[in-house]
Amino acid sequence: MIVTLTAHPAIDRLVCLDGPLERGAVLRTSASTDQPGGKGINVARVVQAAGVDVRAVVPAAPGDPILTSLEPTGLAVVQVPVAGATRVNLTLTEPDGTTTKLNAPGTPLDADEREALVAALVDAARGASWVALCGSLPPGVPADLYAGLVPRLRAVGATVAVDTSGAALAAALADPSTAPDLVKPNGHELVELIGGDGDAIEADPELAAHEAQRLRAERGPAEVLLTLGATGAVLATARGTWFCATPPVTPRSTVGAGDSSLAGLLLAREAGADDATALAAAVAHGSAAASLDGSTPPTPADVAALEPVRARRLDAVAHPTP
């Protein structure tokens, strides 16, 4: 079983533009669509589509739109009651697939709500193989929330993945001895931690491989899944480093593509896959998501429809000199 936490859920409102986005202009759009969102929810929906047991822990008030929007999906949701309403994020997509995202601030969680959220997650994690802590944190929530959860989740037998950015990611990797088992940054999130040029990393798999292994050596996660946008992704472990290029796709929306990549890797690990196979699954799922509208989760059929991808091993060593 896989468990996800979405501490900062959202309704993702998708608006498709008829032409390029032009600042200050009056633009025509198609009808907008709303989907339940937040990184952990996105991961959970991909896992669910693959037929693997999954639980999504979500803070939400009774009757909140995030819950009613999830009901038709059949996703198993562990609801943690809170007072605030779920935020609405706006996504604008252009005909060529260019995506502009406007993320709203959510409602803060008070101390009692945070304690209830942590307790619900730890309880849901009993018997789980993986727990994925995903996305940003609500306003006012301490940046070390995920960092504090890692040892508690390990104590109930779960392996922990973290997919976040900024202060929350830095806090999760502040102590190498308690680092999560897996982190999934992109190039720009990586340079916030160790410096460098995010664009250069995302364009150069060899550089990306070196920097992913550098993150492992300096900060302690057992695995780094480094997504590189349209270039593909790198997976760095103690066994070595692999790169997988993206298959040819017509991009429609990049929203949720990284979440689908993480879901693909977790599904592969759940099935006992080796590093190369797990990375190929991650890239295939992320590419399939990019070919769909909004944050629509890819199904196994969507993934199977793509040109098959294979990961290749790179020369980056497991512990390069920083």
C-alpha positions in Angstrom: 0.0 0.0 0.0 1.1 3.6 -0.8 0.0 6.5 1.4 0.2 10.2 0.3 -0.1 13.4 2.3 -1.4 16.6 0.7 -1.0 19.2 3.4 -2.0 22.0 1.1 -4.7 20.7 -1.3 -6.3 22.7 -4.0 -9.0 22.7 -6.7 -7.1 23.0 -10.0 -9.1 25.2 -12.4 -8.0 24.7 -16.0 -8.6 27.4 -18.6 -7.5 26.6 -22.2 -6.6 29.6 -24.3 -7.4 29.8 -28.0 -4.1 31.5 -28.7 -0.9 32.6 -27.0 -1.1 34.3 -23.6 -0.8 38.1 -24.1 -0.4 40.3 -21.1 -3.1 43.1 -21.0 -5.1 41.6 -23.8 -8.7 40.3 -24.0 -8.4 36.6 -24.7 -10.9 33.9 -25.7 -11.0 30.6 -23.8 -12.8 27.3 -23.8 -15.0 26.4 -20.9 -13.0 26.0 -17.6 -12.8 22.6 -15.8 -12.1 21.9 -12.1 -10.2 18.9 -10.8 -9.1 17.9 -7.3 -5.5 18.8 -6.9 -2.4 19.1 -4.8 0.7 17.0 -5.4 -0.2 14.1 -3.0 -3.7 13.8 -4.5 -2.2 13.8 -8.0 0.2 11.0 -7.0 -2.6 9.0 -5.3 -4.8 9.2 -8.4 -2.1 7.8 -10.6 -1.5 5.0 -8.2 -5.2 4.3 -8.0 -5.5 4.2 -11.8 -2.9 1.5 -11.8 -4.9 -0.6 -9.5 -2.6 -0.4 -6.5 -3.9 0.1 -3.0 -3.5 3.8 -2.0 -4.7 6.1 0.7 -4.7 9.9 0.4 -4.5 11.9 3.6 -6.2 15.3 3.1 -7.1 18.2 5.5 -10.5 19.4 4.6 -13.7 20.7 6.2 -16.8 18.5 5.9 -18.5 19.0 2.6 -15.5 20.9 1.2 -15.3 21.0 -2.7 -12.1 19.0 -2.6 -13.9 16.1 -1.0 -17.0 16.3 -3.3 -14.7 16.5 -6.4 -12.9 13.3 -5.2 -16.0 11.3 -4.6 -16.6 10.3 -8.2 -13.0 9.1 -8.5 -13.4 6.5 -5.8 -10.1 7.4 -4.3 -9.7 6.3 -0.6 -9.4 9.6 1.3 -8.5 9.9 4.9 -10.1 13.2 5.8 -8.7 15.3 8.6 -11.4 18.0 9.5 -10.2 21.6 9.5 -11.9 24.9 9.6 -10.6 26.5 6.4 -11.7 26.2 2.8 -9.6 24.6 0.1 -7.9 27.1 -2.2 -8.5 27.3 -6.0 -5.4 27.4 -8.3 -5.7 28.7 -11.8 -3.9 27.0 -14.7 -3.8 28.7 -18.2 -2.7 26.5 -21.1 -1.8 27.7 -24.6 -2.3 25.7 -27.8 1.3 24.7 -27.9 1.2 23.3 -24.4 2.8 26.2 -22.6 1.4 26.3 -19.1 1.0 29.3 -16.7 0.0 28.4 -13.1 -1.4 30.9 -10.5 -1.4 29.3 -7.1 -3.5 30.8 -4.3 -2.5 30.8 -0.6 -4.4 28.3 1.4 -5.9 28.6 4.9 -3.5 28.2 7.8 -3.7 25.1 10.0 -3.7 25.8 13.7 -1.7 23.7 16.2 -4.6 21.3 16.9 -5.3 20.7 13.2 -1.6 20.1 12.5 -1.5 17.5 15.4 -4.6 15.8 14.0 -3.1 15.7 10.5 0.1 14.1 11.8 -1.7 11.6 13.9 -4.0 10.6 11.0 -1.0 10.2 8.6 1.0 8.0 11.0 -2.0 5.8 11.6 -2.7 5.5 7.9 1.0 4.6 7.3 0.8 1.4 9.4 1.3 -1.4 7.0 2.2 0.9 4.1 5.3 0.3 2.0 5.7 3.9 1.0 4.5 7.2 2.3 4.9 10.3 0.0 4.9 13.7 1.6 4.0 16.0 -1.2 3.7 19.7 -2.0 3.9 23.0 -0.3 2.8 23.6 3.2 -0.1 25.9 4.2 0.6 29.4 5.5 2.0 29.4 9.1 2.8 25.7 9.1 6.5 25.2 10.3 8.9 24.4 7.4 10.1 21.3 9.3 6.8 19.5 9.3 8.0 16.9 6.8 11.3 16.6 8.5 9.6 15.7 11.8 7.4 13.2 10.1 10.2 11.1 8.6 11.3 9.3 11.8 7.8 8.8 13.0 6.8 7.2 9.7 9.9 5.0 9.7 9.0 3.8 13.2 5.8 2.3 11.8 7.7 0.6 8.9 7.2 2.9 6.0 9.7 4.1 3.5 9.4 7.9 3.0 9.5 10.0 -0.2 9.4 13.8 -0.1 8.4 16.0 -3.0 8.4 19.6 -2.0 10.6 22.7 -2.5 12.1 25.7 -0.8 12.3 25.8 3.0 10.3 22.6 3.4 12.8 20.6 1.3 15.8 22.3 2.9 14.4 21.3 6.3 13.8 17.7 5.3 17.4 17.5 4.2 18.9 19.5 7.1 20.1 16.4 8.9 21.6 13.6 6.7 21.0 11.0 9.4 17.2 11.6 9.3 16.9 12.4 5.6 14.0 10.8 3.7 14.6 7.7 1.6 13.7 9.5 -1.6 13.5 13.1 -2.8 12.2 14.3 -6.1 13.4 17.8 -7.0 13.6 19.4 -10.4 16.7 21.2 -11.6 15.6 24.6 -10.2 14.6 23.1 -6.8 17.9 21.3 -6.6 20.0 24.5 -7.1 18.1 26.1 -4.2 19.9 23.5 -2.0 23.3 23.1 -3.5 23.7 26.0 -5.9 24.4 26.0 -9.6 22.3 26.7 -12.7 18.9 25.1 -12.9 18.6 25.5 -16.7 22.0 24.0 -17.3 21.2 21.0 -15.1 17.9 20.3 -16.8 19.6 20.5 -20.2 22.6 18.3 -19.4 22.0 14.7 -18.1 25.7 14.2 -17.2 25.7 17.4 -15.1 22.3 16.4 -13.6 23.7 13.0 -12.7 26.7 14.5 -10.9 24.6 17.0 -9.0 22.0 14.4 -8.0 24.8 12.3 -6.6 26.2 15.3 -4.9 22.9 15.9 -3.2 22.9 12.3 -2.0 26.4 12.6 -0.6 25.9 16.0 1.1 22.3 15.7 2.4 21.7 11.9 2.9 18.7 10.7 0.9 19.1 7.2 -0.3 17.6 8.1 -3.7 17.2 11.2 -5.8 14.7 11.3 -8.7 15.8 14.5 -10.5 13.2 15.5 -13.1 14.6 17.5 -16.1 11.5 18.7 -17.8 11.3 17.8 -21.5 14.8 16.4 -21.3 13.8 13.4 -19.1 15.0 12.4 -15.6 17.9 11.1 -13.6 17.8 8.6 -10.8 20.8 8.6 -8.4 21.2 5.8 -5.9 24.1 4.1 -4.1 24.1 1.6 -6.9 24.8 4.2 -9.6 23.1 6.8 -11.8 20.7 6.4 -14.6 19.2 8.7 -17.2 16.0 8.3 -19.3 14.9 10.6 -22.1 11.3 11.5 -22.6 9.4 9.8 -25.5 7.9 11.9 -28.2 4.6 13.5 -27.0 2.5 16.5 -27.9 2.4 18.5 -24.7 -1.0 19.7 -23.5 -0.3 20.6 -19.9 2.7 20.1 -17.6 0.6 20.4 -14.4 1.0 17.2 -12.4 3.7 15.7 -14.7 6.3 15.6 -11.9 3.7 14.1 -9.6 3.0 11.4 -12.1 6.7 10.8 -12.4 6.9 10.2 -8.7 3.9 7.9 -8.9 5.4 5.9 -11.7 8.6 5.3 -9.7 6.7 4.3 -6.6 4.5 1.9 -8.6 7.7 0.4 -10.1 9.3 0.0 -6.6 6.1 -1.5 -5.3 6.5 -4.1 -8.0 10.1 -4.8 -7.1 11.7 -3.1 -10.1 15.4 -2.3 -10.4 16.7 1.3 -10.7 16.7 1.4 -14.5 13.1 0.0 -14.8 11.9 2.3 -12.0 13.3 5.4 -13.8 11.8 4.4 -17.1 8.4 4.0 -15.4 8.8 7.5 -13.8 9.6 9.1 -17.2 6.8 7.3 -19.0 4.2 8.3 -16.4 5.4 12.0 -16.4 5.3 12.1 -20.2 1.8 10.6 -20.3 0.6 13.2 -17.9 2.1 16.0 -20.0 0.0 14.8 -23.0 -3.3 15.1 -21.1 -5.3 18.2 -20.1 -4.8 19.9 -16.8 -3.8 17.6 -14.0 -5.6 14.6 -15.4 -3.9 11.5 -14.0 -2.5 9.1 -16.6 -3.9 5.6 -16.8 -1.9 2.5 -17.6 -3.4 2.7 -21.1 -2.1 6.3 -21.5 1.4 5.1 -20.5 1.3 2.1 -22.8 0.3 4.2 -25.7 3.6 6.0 -25.7 6.8 4.9 -27.4 8.6 2.7 -24.9 11.5 4.3 -23.1 14.7 2.7 -21.6 17.1 4.1 -19.0 20.8 4.1 -19.6 23.5 4.1 -16.9 25.7 7.1 -16.7 29.3 7.3 -15.4 28.5 9.4 -12.3 29.8 7.7 -9.3 27.8 7.1 -6.2 29.7 9.6 -4.0 31.4 12.3 -6.2 33.6 14.9 -4.6 31.5 18.0 -3.8 
